[in-house]
Amino acid sequence: MRRRDVLLVVDEAHPFFERGRVPKGLFEVLTGGREAGHNAIFVTQMLKGAVGGIDPGVRRQASHLVTFRLTEPEEVRALSEQFPELGERVRKLARPEDGLPPEYGVKDLDRERAGVVLRDPTDPRRRRWVELGG
């Protein structure tokens, strides 16, 4: 029996998909899985990490990159390489506080579009999409 429409969600993904250490079978599922209806969401706070972060072959399978505020210099630099439209502005994204939503950046890697979801200045409980240029 083949499964379709499978979504794998991995939080703190960096230890499971370390650079050069992804098991071959898992890599094959990730690289050929979209046609079979397999999708994945990898959550990590370490783009680089002590061992180099998530394997580049795994990262290349991504269709979107979503980021919340980062302040650690190496992580900001790593993000800027993959998401230059946002770059250093990632340091200024608002964190969730007092019941208000966080701000975050989104890059569609397939269509080369990028933007940020910011709190609306007239009503901070609402959010607005702001397209970022290249």
CNS distance restraints for C-alpha pairs under 8 A (distance, minus, plus):
assign (resid   3 and name CA) (resid  37 and name CA) 7.93 0.50 0.50
assign (resid   4 and name CA) (resid  36 and name CA) 6.11 0.50 0.50
assign (resid   4 and name CA) (resid  37 and name CA) 4.81 0.50 0.50
assign (resid   4 and name CA) (resid  38 and name CA) 6.51 0.50 0.50
assign (resid   5 and name CA) (resid  36 and name CA) 7.76 0.50 0.50
assign (resid   5 and name CA) (resid  37 and name CA) 4.54 0.50 0.50
assign (resid   5 and name CA) (resid  38 and name CA) 5.72 0.50 0.50
assign (resid   5 and name CA) (resid  39 and name CA) 7.45 0.50 0.50
assign (resid   6 and name CA) (resid  37 and name CA) 6.21 0.50 0.50
assign (resid   6 and name CA) (resid  38 and name CA) 4.73 0.50 0.50
assign (resid   6 and name CA) (resid  39 and name CA) 6.12 0.50 0.50
assign (resid   7 and name CA) (resid  38 and name CA) 6.04 0.50 0.50
assign (resid   7 and name CA) (resid  39 and name CA) 4.84 0.50 0.50
assign (resid   7 and name CA) (resid  40 and name CA) 5.38 0.50 0.50
assign (resid   7 and name CA) (resid  41 and name CA) 7.52 0.50 0.50
assign (resid   8 and name CA) (resid  38 and name CA) 7.71 0.50 0.50
assign (resid   8 and name CA) (resid  39 and name CA) 6.25 0.50 0.50
assign (resid   8 and name CA) (resid  40 and name CA) 4.53 0.50 0.50
assign (resid   8 and name CA) (resid  41 and name CA) 6.25 0.50 0.50
assign (resid   9 and name CA) (resid  40 and name CA) 5.70 0.50 0.50
assign (resid   9 and name CA) (resid  41 and name CA) 4.74 0.50 0.50
assign (resid   9 and name CA) (resid  42 and name CA) 6.07 0.50 0.50
assign (resid   9 and name CA) (resid  43 and name CA) 7.78 0.50 0.50
assign (resid  10 and name CA) (resid  40 and name CA) 7.75 0.50 0.50
assign (resid  10 and name CA) (resid  41 and name CA) 6.29 0.50 0.50
assign (resid  10 and name CA) (resid  42 and name CA) 5.03 0.50 0.50
assign (resid  10 and name CA) (resid  43 and name CA) 6.09 0.50 0.50
assign (resid  11 and name CA) (resid  42 and name CA) 6.19 0.50 0.50
assign (resid  11 and name CA) (resid  43 and name CA) 4.65 0.50 0.50
assign (resid  11 and name CA) (resid  44 and name CA) 6.44 0.50 0.50
assign (resid  12 and name CA) (resid  42 and name CA) 7.56 0.50 0.50
assign (resid  12 and name CA) (resid  43 and name CA) 5.52 0.50 0.50
assign (resid  12 and name CA) (resid  44 and name CA) 4.68 0.50 0.50
assign (resid  12 and name CA) (resid  45 and name CA) 7.02 0.50 0.50
assign (resid  13 and name CA) (resid  17 and name CA) 6.24 0.50 0.50
assign (resid  13 and name CA) (resid  42 and name CA) 5.64 0.50 0.50
assign (resid  13 and name CA) (resid  43 and name CA) 5.66 0.50 0.50
assign (resid  13 and name CA) (resid  44 and name CA) 5.40 0.50 0.50
assign (resid  13 and name CA) (resid  54 and name CA) 7.35 0.50 0.50
assign (resid  14 and name CA) (resid  18 and name CA) 5.70 0.50 0.50
assign (resid  14 and name CA) (resid  44 and name CA) 6.05 0.50 0.50
assign (resid  14 and name CA) (resid  46 and name CA) 6.67 0.50 0.50
assign (resid  14 and name CA) (resid  47 and name CA) 7.85 0.50 0.50
assign (resid  14 and name CA) (resid  49 and name CA) 7.77 0.50 0.50
assign (resid  14 and name CA) (resid  53 and name CA) 5.48 0.50 0.50
assign (resid  14 and name CA) (resid  54 and name CA) 5.12 0.50 0.50
assign (resid  15 and name CA) (resid  53 and name CA) 7.96 0.50 0.50
assign (resid  15 and name CA) (resid  54 and name CA) 7.90 0.50 0.50
assign (resid  16 and name CA) (resid  22 and name CA) 7.21 0.50 0.50
assign (resid  17 and name CA) (resid  21 and name CA) 6.63 0.50 0.50
assign (resid  17 and name CA) (resid  22 and name CA) 5.28 0.50 0.50
assign (resid  17 and name CA) (resid  53 and name CA) 7.79 0.50 0.50
assign (resid  17 and name CA) (resid  54 and name CA) 5.22 0.50 0.50
assign (resid  17 and name CA) (resid  55 and name CA) 5.81 0.50 0.50
assign (resid  17 and name CA) (resid  58 and name CA) 7.41 0.50 0.50
assign (resid  18 and name CA) (resid  22 and name CA) 6.36 0.50 0.50
assign (resid  18 and name CA) (resid  51 and name CA) 6.91 0.50 0.50
assign (resid  18 and name CA) (resid  52 and name CA) 7.05 0.50 0.50
assign (resid  18 and name CA) (resid  53 and name CA) 5.85 0.50 0.50
assign (resid  18 and name CA) (resid  54 and name CA) 5.01 0.50 0.50
assign (resid  18 and name CA) (resid  55 and name CA) 5.29 0.50 0.50
assign (resid  19 and name CA) (resid  51 and name CA) 6.95 0.50 0.50
assign (resid  19 and name CA) (resid  52 and name CA) 5.96 0.50 0.50
assign (resid  19 and name CA) (resid  53 and name CA) 6.34 0.50 0.50
assign (resid  19 and name CA) (resid  54 and name CA) 5.67 0.50 0.50
assign (resid  19 and name CA) (resid  55 and name CA) 3.79 0.50 0.50
assign (resid  19 and name CA) (resid  56 and name CA) 6.80 0.50 0.50
assign (resid  20 and name CA) (resid  55 and name CA) 6.21 0.50 0.50
assign (resid  21 and name CA) (resid  55 and name CA) 7.74 0.50 0.50
assign (resid  22 and name CA) (resid  26 and name CA) 6.89 0.50 0.50
assign (resid  22 and name CA) (resid  27 and name CA) 6.28 0.50 0.50
assign (resid  22 and name CA) (resid  55 and name CA) 7.41 0.50 0.50
assign (resid  23 and name CA) (resid  27 and name CA) 6.22 0.50 0.50
assign (resid  24 and name CA) (resid  28 and name CA) 6.18 0.50 0.50
assign (resid  25 and name CA) (resid  29 and name CA) 6.37 0.50 0.50
assign (resid  26 and name CA) (resid  30 and name CA) 6.31 0.50 0.50
assign (resid  27 and name CA) (resid  31 and name CA) 6.09 0.50 0.50
assign (resid  27 and name CA) (resid  58 and name CA) 7.20 0.50 0.50
assign (resid  28 and name CA) (resid  32 and name CA) 5.84 0.50 0.50
assign (resid  28 and name CA) (resid  33 and name CA) 7.54 0.50 0.50
assign (resid  29 and name CA) (resid  33 and name CA) 4.96 0.50 0.50
assign (resid  29 and name CA) (resid  38 and name CA) 7.77 0.50 0.50
assign (resid  30 and name CA) (resid  34 and name CA) 7.66 0.50 0.50
assign (resid  30 and name CA) (resid  38 and name CA) 7.76 0.50 0.50
assign (resid  30 and name CA) (resid  39 and name CA) 7.70 0.50 0.50
assign (resid  30 and name CA) (resid  40 and name CA) 7.72 0.50 0.50
assign (resid  30 and name CA) (resid  58 and name CA) 7.12 0.50 0.50
assign (resid  30 and name CA) (resid  61 and name CA) 7.08 0.50 0.50
assign (resid  31 and name CA) (resid  58 and name CA) 7.66 0.50 0.50
assign (resid  31 and name CA) (resid  61 and name CA) 6.39 0.50 0.50
assign (resid  32 and name CA) (resid  36 and name CA) 7.35 0.50 0.50
assign (resid  33 and name CA) (resid  37 and name CA) 6.24 0.50 0.50
assign (resid  33 and name CA) (resid  38 and name CA) 4.66 0.50 0.50
assign (resid  33 and name CA) (resid  39 and name CA) 6.72 0.50 0.50
assign (resid  34 and name CA) (resid  38 and name CA) 5.05 0.50 0.50
assign (resid  34 and name CA) (resid  39 and name CA) 6.03 0.50 0.50
assign (resid  46 and name CA) (resid  53 and name CA) 5.83 0.50 0.50
assign (resid  46 and name CA) (resid  54 and name CA) 7.98 0.50 0.50
assign (resid  46 and name CA) (resid  75 and name CA) 6.83 0.50 0.50
assign (resid  47 and name CA) (resid  52 and name CA) 7.42 0.50 0.50
assign (resid  47 and name CA) (resid  53 and name CA) 4.91 0.50 0.50
assign (resid  47 and name CA) (resid  54 and name CA) 6.51 0.50 0.50
assign (resid  47 and name CA) (resid  75 and name CA) 6.13 0.50 0.50
assign (resid  47 and name CA) (resid  78 and name CA) 6.37 0.50 0.50
assign (resid  47 and name CA) (resid  79 and name CA) 7.16 0.50 0.50
assign (resid  48 and name CA) (resid  52 and name CA) 4.54 0.50 0.50
assign (resid  48 and name CA) (resid  53 and name CA) 4.14 0.50 0.50
assign (resid  48 and name CA) (resid  54 and name CA) 7.35 0.50 0.50
assign (resid  48 and name CA) (resid  74 and name CA) 7.38 0.50 0.50
assign (resid  48 and name CA) (resid  75 and name CA) 6.48 0.50 0.50
assign (resid  48 and name CA) (resid  78 and name CA) 6.53 0.50 0.50
assign (resid  49 and name CA) (resid  53 and name CA) 4.67 0.50 0.50
assign (resid  54 and name CA) (resid  58 and name CA) 6.91 0.50 0.50
assign (resid  54 and name CA) (resid  59 and name CA) 6.69 0.50 0.50
assign (resid  55 and name CA) (resid  59 and name CA) 6.32 0.50 0.50
assign (resid  56 and name CA) (resid  60 and name CA) 6.08 0.50 0.50
assign (resid  57 and name CA) (resid  61 and name CA) 6.94 0.50 0.50
assign (resid  58 and name CA) (resid  62 and name CA) 7.39 0.50 0.50
assign (resid  62 and name CA) (resid 109 and name CA) 7.25 0.50 0.50
assign (resid  63 and name CA) (resid 108 and name CA) 6.07 0.50 0.50
assign (resid  63 and name CA) (resid 109 and name CA) 5.10 0.50 0.50
assign (resid  63 and name CA) (resid 110 and name CA) 5.67 0.50 0.50
assign (resid  64 and name CA) (resid 106 and name CA) 6.92 0.50 0.50
assign (resid  64 and name CA) (resid 107 and name CA) 5.51 0.50 0.50
assign (resid  64 and name CA) (resid 108 and name CA) 4.62 0.50 0.50
assign (resid  64 and name CA) (resid 109 and name CA) 5.35 0.50 0.50
assign (resid  64 and name CA) (resid 110 and name CA) 7.61 0.50 0.50
assign (resid  65 and name CA) (resid 105 and name CA) 7.99 0.50 0.50
assign (resid  65 and name CA) (resid 106 and name CA) 5.71 0.50 0.50
assign (resid  65 and name CA) (resid 107 and name CA) 5.11 0.50 0.50
assign (resid  65 and name CA) (resid 108 and name CA) 6.70 0.50 0.50
assign (resid  65 and name CA) (resid 109 and name CA) 7.13 0.50 0.50
assign (resid  66 and name CA) (resid 104 and name CA) 6.97 0.50 0.50
assign (resid  66 and name CA) (resid 105 and name CA) 5.63 0.50 0.50
assign (resid  66 and name CA) (resid 106 and name CA) 4.55 0.50 0.50
assign (resid  66 and name CA) (resid 107 and name CA) 6.52 0.50 0.50
assign (resid  67 and name CA) (resid  90 and name CA) 7.85 0.50 0.50
assign (resid  67 and name CA) (resid 104 and name CA) 5.57 0.50 0.50
assign (resid  67 and name CA) (resid 105 and name CA) 5.20 0.50 0.50
assign (resid  67 and name CA) (resid 106 and name CA) 6.62 0.50 0.50
assign (resid  68 and name CA) (resid  90 and name CA) 7.14 0.50 0.50
assign (resid  68 and name CA) (resid  93 and name CA) 6.81 0.50 0.50
assign (resid  68 and name CA) (resid  95 and name CA) 7.73 0.50 0.50
assign (resid  68 and name CA) (resid 102 and name CA) 7.51 0.50 0.50
assign (resid  68 and name CA) (resid 103 and name CA) 6.57 0.50 0.50
assign (resid  68 and name CA) (resid 104 and name CA) 4.56 0.50 0.50
assign (resid  68 and name CA) (resid 105 and name CA) 6.48 0.50 0.50
assign (resid  69 and name CA) (resid  90 and name CA) 5.27 0.50 0.50
assign (resid  69 and name CA) (resid  91 and name CA) 5.51 0.50 0.50
assign (resid  69 and name CA) (resid  92 and name CA) 6.75 0.50 0.50
assign (resid  69 and name CA) (resid  93 and name CA) 5.03 0.50 0.50
assign (resid  69 and name CA) (resid  94 and name CA) 6.76 0.50 0.50
assign (resid  69 and name CA) (resid  95 and name CA) 6.74 0.50 0.50
assign (resid  69 and name CA) (resid 103 and name CA) 7.61 0.50 0.50
assign (resid  69 and name CA) (resid 104 and name CA) 6.89 0.50 0.50
assign (resid  70 and name CA) (resid  75 and name CA) 6.91 0.50 0.50
assign (resid  70 and name CA) (resid  76 and name CA) 6.14 0.50 0.50
assign (resid  70 and name CA) (resid  90 and name CA) 5.82 0.50 0.50
assign (resid  70 and name CA) (resid  91 and name CA) 5.27 0.50 0.50
assign (resid  71 and name CA) (resid  75 and name CA) 7.39 0.50 0.50
assign (resid  71 and name CA) (resid  76 and name CA) 6.41 0.50 0.50
assign (resid  71 and name CA) (resid  90 and name CA) 7.63 0.50 0.50
assign (resid  71 and name CA) (resid  91 and name CA) 5.18 0.50 0.50
assign (resid  72 and name CA) (resid  76 and name CA) 6.16 0.50 0.50
assign (resid  73 and name CA) (resid  77 and name CA) 6.14 0.50 0.50
assign (resid  74 and name CA) (resid  78 and name CA) 6.15 0.50 0.50
assign (resid  75 and name CA) (resid  79 and name CA) 6.05 0.50 0.50
assign (resid  76 and name CA) (resid  80 and name CA) 6.04 0.50 0.50
assign (resid  76 and name CA) (resid  87 and name CA) 7.14 0.50 0.50
assign (resid  76 and name CA) (resid  88 and name CA) 6.60 0.50 0.50
assign (resid  76 and name CA) (resid  90 and name CA) 7.25 0.50 0.50
assign (resid  76 and name CA) (resid  91 and name CA) 7.66 0.50 0.50
assign (resid  77 and name CA) (resid  81 and name CA) 6.50 0.50 0.50
assign (resid  77 and name CA) (resid  87 and name CA) 7.69 0.50 0.50
assign (resid  77 and name CA) (resid  88 and name CA) 7.97 0.50 0.50
assign (resid  78 and name CA) (resid  82 and name CA) 6.85 0.50 0.50
assign (resid  79 and name CA) (resid  83 and name CA) 5.67 0.50 0.50
assign (resid  79 and name CA) (resid  84 and name CA) 7.56 0.50 0.50
assign (resid  79 and name CA) (resid  87 and name CA) 6.79 0.50 0.50
assign (resid  80 and name CA) (resid  84 and name CA) 4.63 0.50 0.50
assign (resid  80 and name CA) (resid  85 and name CA) 7.77 0.50 0.50
assign (resid  80 and name CA) (resid  86 and name CA) 6.94 0.50 0.50
assign (resid  80 and name CA) (resid  87 and name CA) 4.29 0.50 0.50
assign (resid  80 and name CA) (resid  88 and name CA) 6.94 0.50 0.50
assign (resid  81 and name CA) (resid  87 and name CA) 7.84 0.50 0.50
assign (resid  83 and name CA) (resid  87 and name CA) 6.19 0.50 0.50
assign (resid  83 and name CA) (resid 107 and name CA) 7.00 0.50 0.50
assign (resid  84 and name CA) (resid 134 and name CA) 7.65 0.50 0.50
assign (resid  85 and name CA) (resid 114 and name CA) 6.92 0.50 0.50
assign (resid  85 and name CA) (resid 132 and name CA) 6.09 0.50 0.50
assign (resid  85 and name CA) (resid 133 and name CA) 6.33 0.50 0.50
assign (resid  85 and name CA) (resid 134 and name CA) 5.53 0.50 0.50
assign (resid  86 and name CA) (resid  90 and name CA) 6.21 0.50 0.50
assign (resid  86 and name CA) (resid 105 and name CA) 7.20 0.50 0.50
assign (resid  86 and name CA) (resid 115 and name CA) 7.83 0.50 0.50
assign (resid  86 and name CA) (resid 132 and name CA) 7.37 0.50 0.50
assign (resid  89 and name CA) (resid  93 and name CA) 7.05 0.50 0.50
assign (resid  90 and name CA) (resid 105 and name CA) 7.66 0.50 0.50
assign (resid  93 and name CA) (resid 102 and name CA) 7.59 0.50 0.50
assign (resid  93 and name CA) (resid 103 and name CA) 5.34 0.50 0.50
assign (resid  93 and name CA) (resid 104 and name CA) 6.39 0.50 0.50
assign (resid  93 and name CA) (resid 118 and name CA) 7.81 0.50 0.50
assign (resid  94 and name CA) (resid 102 and name CA) 5.56 0.50 0.50
assign (resid  94 and name CA) (resid 103 and name CA) 5.18 0.50 0.50
assign (resid  94 and name CA) (resid 104 and name CA) 7.93 0.50 0.50
assign (resid  95 and name CA) (resid 101 and name CA) 7.43 0.50 0.50
assign (resid  95 and name CA) (resid 102 and name CA) 4.68 0.50 0.50
assign (resid  95 and name CA) (resid 103 and name CA) 6.51 0.50 0.50
assign (resid  96 and name CA) (resid 100 and name CA) 5.47 0.50 0.50
assign (resid  96 and name CA) (resid 101 and name CA) 4.93 0.50 0.50
assign (resid  96 and name CA) (resid 102 and name CA) 4.23 0.50 0.50
assign (resid  96 and name CA) (resid 103 and name CA) 7.68 0.50 0.50
assign (resid  97 and name CA) (resid 101 and name CA) 7.16 0.50 0.50
assign (resid  97 and name CA) (resid 102 and name CA) 7.65 0.50 0.50
assign (resid 100 and name CA) (resid 124 and name CA) 6.78 0.50 0.50
assign (resid 100 and name CA) (resid 125 and name CA) 5.55 0.50 0.50
assign (resid 101 and name CA) (resid 119 and name CA) 7.37 0.50 0.50
assign (resid 101 and name CA) (resid 125 and name CA) 6.69 0.50 0.50
assign (resid 101 and name CA) (resid 127 and name CA) 7.96 0.50 0.50
assign (resid 102 and name CA) (resid 118 and name CA) 7.78 0.50 0.50
assign (resid 102 and name CA) (resid 119 and name CA) 7.75 0.50 0.50
assign (resid 103 and name CA) (resid 116 and name CA) 7.27 0.50 0.50
assign (resid 103 and name CA) (resid 117 and name CA) 5.47 0.50 0.50
assign (resid 103 and name CA) (resid 118 and name CA) 4.90 0.50 0.50
assign (resid 103 and name CA) (resid 119 and name CA) 6.54 0.50 0.50
assign (resid 104 and name CA) (resid 116 and name CA) 5.62 0.50 0.50
assign (resid 104 and name CA) (resid 117 and name CA) 5.35 0.50 0.50
assign (resid 104 and name CA) (resid 118 and name CA) 6.93 0.50 0.50
assign (resid 105 and name CA) (resid 114 and name CA) 7.50 0.50 0.50
assign (resid 105 and name CA) (resid 115 and name CA) 5.83 0.50 0.50
assign (resid 105 and name CA) (resid 116 and name CA) 4.18 0.50 0.50
assign (resid 105 and name CA) (resid 117 and name CA) 6.22 0.50 0.50
assign (resid 106 and name CA) (resid 114 and name CA) 5.70 0.50 0.50
assign (resid 106 and name CA) (resid 115 and name CA) 5.53 0.50 0.50
assign (resid 106 and name CA) (resid 116 and name CA) 6.00 0.50 0.50
assign (resid 106 and name CA) (resid 117 and name CA) 7.82 0.50 0.50
assign (resid 107 and name CA) (resid 112 and name CA) 7.07 0.50 0.50
assign (resid 107 and name CA) (resid 113 and name CA) 5.85 0.50 0.50
assign (resid 107 and name CA) (resid 114 and name CA) 4.23 0.50 0.50
assign (resid 107 and name CA) (resid 115 and name CA) 6.53 0.50 0.50
assign (resid 108 and name CA) (resid 112 and name CA) 5.61 0.50 0.50
assign (resid 108 and name CA) (resid 113 and name CA) 5.21 0.50 0.50
assign (resid 108 and name CA) (resid 114 and name CA) 6.10 0.50 0.50
assign (resid 109 and name CA) (resid 113 and name CA) 7.09 0.50 0.50
assign (resid 113 and name CA) (resid 131 and name CA) 7.88 0.50 0.50
assign (resid 113 and name CA) (resid 132 and name CA) 7.66 0.50 0.50
assign (resid 114 and name CA) (resid 131 and name CA) 6.08 0.50 0.50
assign (resid 114 and name CA) (resid 132 and name CA) 5.39 0.50 0.50
assign (resid 114 and name CA) (resid 133 and name CA) 7.30 0.50 0.50
assign (resid 115 and name CA) (resid 129 and name CA) 6.72 0.50 0.50
assign (resid 115 and name CA) (resid 130 and name CA) 5.36 0.50 0.50
assign (resid 115 and name CA) (resid 131 and name CA) 4.16 0.50 0.50
assign (resid 115 and name CA) (resid 132 and name CA) 4.69 0.50 0.50
assign (resid 116 and name CA) (resid 129 and name CA) 5.82 0.50 0.50
assign (resid 116 and name CA) (resid 130 and name CA) 5.29 0.50 0.50
assign (resid 116 and name CA) (resid 131 and name CA) 6.60 0.50 0.50
assign (resid 116 and name CA) (resid 132 and name CA) 7.25 0.50 0.50
assign (resid 117 and name CA) (resid 127 and name CA) 6.25 0.50 0.50
assign (resid 117 and name CA) (resid 128 and name CA) 5.55 0.50 0.50
assign (resid 117 and name CA) (resid 129 and name CA) 4.69 0.50 0.50
assign (resid 117 and name CA) (resid 130 and name CA) 6.37 0.50 0.50
assign (resid 118 and name CA) (resid 127 and name CA) 5.41 0.50 0.50
assign (resid 118 and name CA) (resid 128 and name CA) 5.42 0.50 0.50
assign (resid 118 and name CA) (resid 129 and name CA) 6.51 0.50 0.50
assign (resid 118 and name CA) (resid 130 and name CA) 7.37 0.50 0.50
assign (resid 119 and name CA) (resid 123 and name CA) 7.45 0.50 0.50
assign (resid 119 and name CA) (resid 124 and name CA) 4.89 0.50 0.50
assign (resid 119 and name CA) (resid 125 and name CA) 6.72 0.50 0.50
assign (resid 119 and name CA) (resid 126 and name CA) 5.89 0.50 0.50
assign (resid 119 and name CA) (resid 127 and name CA) 4.45 0.50 0.50
assign (resid 119 and name CA) (resid 128 and name CA) 6.25 0.50 0.50
assign (resid 120 and name CA) (resid 124 and name CA) 4.95 0.50 0.50
assign (resid 120 and name CA) (resid 125 and name CA) 7.24 0.50 0.50
assign (resid 120 and name CA) (resid 126 and name CA) 5.51 0.50 0.50
assign (resid 120 and name CA) (resid 127 and name CA) 5.13 0.50 0.50
assign (resid 120 and name CA) (resid 128 and name CA) 5.81 0.50 0.50
